[in-house]
């Protein structure tokens, strides 16, 4: 597959910009997309604010030394935009999958039903004839939206000429003007690193660490996951657990049989299947597994009560020697 060239793409869009149609979608913090209608009077504004701003920036800055580098190998350089594979950005990939494959089942957004304060971003889908077989090609521009960008009609007035009048809409939104993220074919183009990471909760360093620790754990323990779940994906969303695992020497940690005995002793609901693989169905199961791995459970020899230890501070060896390590 030919590597995506962002400069070639920008020039292509600049040539067909007069023949491009656009749809808008809002998506919430769970990355559920909603269709959004818009008045024809806004068409030029939508194209300008989303498509032309990004395309013109690339074309204009290319003559001034703008570069496009791989996101995972760069960080914060000037005159640089980044690109990464869509498959690396799970939430963006899921969002586009829902729009492309479940379009007819998507609801139209209504503040009365879904509440604008839960909206995380807006996505503009641009389509134009450009396929070799006459088919339509498409790309997306995404921007983050904060609740503070919205003005509620019930508590706002309009200043029309010299007088205040009732606000005529349920919600008014100030659209972000900066370039943030474009999604073309299977590539993500990042104009603003911080906003991209916030919009799609993408932290490459945590992702790499999660993948590494997942490999170590799956080499040592027999684990079984619910359909669609993977250990590294779960860990990427649970930074406190990932941090705890990072501090554990997996090679020195208890063996699987010891862990199962430990779970029984603590009367924890750690499920196993027929071949004694530890079943992880959700975040709760993962937390229990990691806490066992870190030996975070304790039975008081005095009262017999069971505790989950939130902070472990080694006081020293029984003979008064300082702690080892």
Protein Blocks (a to p, Z undefined) as FASTA:
>chain_A
ZZddfklmmmmmmmmmmmcccddddddfkopacdddddfklmmmmmmmmmmmmmmmmmmm
mmnopacddfklgghiahiacdddfklmmmlmmmmmmmmmmmmmpccddfklnopmlpfb
dcddddddfbfnopacdddddddddfklpccfklcccdehjaccddfbfbdcdddfbdfb
dcehjaccdfblmlmmmmnopafklmmmmmmmmmmmmmmpccdddehiafklmmmmmmml
mmmmmmpcfklmccfklmmmmmmmnopacdddfkopacdfbfmlmmmmmmmmnopaccdf
klopacddfbdcdfbdfkopaceZZ
